[in-house]
Amino acid sequence: MSSSYLLLLFFLLNSSTSSATITYNILHYGAKSGGKSDSSKAFLSAWGAACATTSPATIYVPQGRFLLKNVYFYGEHCRNRAITIRIDGVLAAPSDYNVLGNSGSWIKFERVTGVSIYGGTLDGQGTSLWACKHSGKKCPQGAKSLAFYNSNKIIISGLASINSQMFHIVMDGCHNVKLQGVRVSASGNSPNTDGIHLQSSSGVTVLNSHISTGDDCISIGPGNSNVWIEKIACGPGHGISIGSLGWAQQEPGVQNVTVKSVTFTGTENGVRIKTWARPSHGFVKGVLFQHLQMVNVQNPIIIDQNYCPGEKNCPHQASDIKISGVTYEDIHGTSATEVGVKLDCSKAYPCDRIRLEDVKLTYKNKPVEAICTNVGGKLLASADDNSCLL
Ligand SMILES: *[C@@H]1O[C@H](CO)[C@@H](O)[C@H](O)[C@H]1NC(C)=O
């Protein structure tokens, strides 16, 4: 054995046992708390330093309020595959919504691998933008608070997001993602403030989270698979939604989605599947909705394949999205309207293998009505109107 080989062996053994985490405190890169001076550059410098090494790195945000303009973290030149961002403080967006304007995202990660965020609060300062949107004036679109694009191995744990201008958290084109103990809050009438939006992603788990917002608590767009959602409190908000799907003509489908142990309180919908009434090829298959509690929910169980708001761009058309293999099991509680189950499927591609088991919902202490159109499947063990399914 040559000595250089021994040296290499020694080096490998040594480096695997001493991979101590290096900490990059944003204060050392010029960040200033108080919420007045922009700390974006400091944050990006800390990211650059962490990316330059291959040992596990922690970017640390201490207590305090740190103002950030748009910050974009790119992974292409990042050598590090284990960066933890530990936040004890608050990251605040500029209070003037014109600063983020139509920029899309406030805090964005793109093509990163192995990034974890622990703790912290993101304050999107969205209230003045919502007021602008409500007033009917011309306003910028606003920014998503935290967005990951084309990234892998992401963990977000114990993070709070408040008052985002638009969506709170977005995963688009991501694989192997875990969100847990996340708290999302915004007013029930804040426009377009989805809690967690998933798009073209796979292997996403959302656990133990509390979401109160003005739009969907969780929305699952086209191209998602292997999604697991468990132990969520949702409300106010528009519920958990698969969709909207079928705006584009060809769309990747949604498959293998589990939503279990969720409480919906005062929401517009409970669990919803929504497709535009437009010719579009795509599918939804393999969905389990299980152990759900509804408290005064307007549409506890809904499939809407005739979505055409304002009758624009889609009047009198049918959706070509095929919905199959959807199970609703152990769903209890109260509806805020008479029709607690509404399955309105496409006449071009009827829903099939729809199964309802142990679904007991009441409206004013009476069983809810169920309305089904173009649906095939089984309704089991329900006291409700069982003429609904075949
Ligand atoms: C469905 O997704 C879950 C994760 O949510 C995964 O564990 C399971 O293997 C997937 N099933 C199939 C058939 O891919």
The ligand as an SDF file (V2000), in Angstrom:
LIG
                    3D

 14 14  0  0  0  0  0  0  0  0999 V2000
  -47.7340    7.0590   -2.2300 C   0  0  0  0  0  0  0  0  0  0  0  0
  -47.1370    8.1140   -1.5050 O   0  0  0  0  0  0  0  0  0  0  0  0
  -46.5810    7.7450   -0.2670 C   0  0  0  0  0  0  0  0  0  0  0  0
  -46.0200    8.9930    0.3730 C   0  0  0  0  0  0  0  0  0  0  0  0
  -46.9790    9.9540    0.4830 O   0  0  0  0  0  0  0  0  0  0  0  0
  -45.5010    6.6940   -0.4520 C   0  0  0  0  0  0  0  0  0  0  0  0
  -45.0210    6.2870    0.8110 O   0  0  0  0  0  0  0  0  0  0  0  0
  -46.0580    5.5220   -1.2260 C   0  0  0  0  0  0  0  0  0  0  0  0
  -45.0300    4.6250   -1.4960 O   0  0  0  0  0  0  0  0  0  0  0  0
  -46.6840    5.9870   -2.5100 C   0  0  0  0  0  0  0  0  0  0  0  0
  -47.3070    4.8700   -3.1920 N   0  0  0  0  0  0  0  0  0  0  0  0
  -47.0050    4.5580   -4.4390 C   0  0  0  0  0  0  0  0  0  0  0  0
  -47.7430    3.3860   -5.0050 C   0  0  0  0  0  0  0  0  0  0  0  0
  -46.1740    5.1580   -5.0960 O   0  0  0  0  0  0  0  0  0  0  0  0
  1  2  1  0
  1 10  1  0
  2  3  1  0
  3  4  1  0
  3  6  1  0
  4  5  1  0
  6  7  1  0
  6  8  1  0
  8  9  1  0
  8 10  1  0
 10 11  1  0
 11 12  1  0
 12 13  1  0
 12 14  2  0
M  END
$$$$
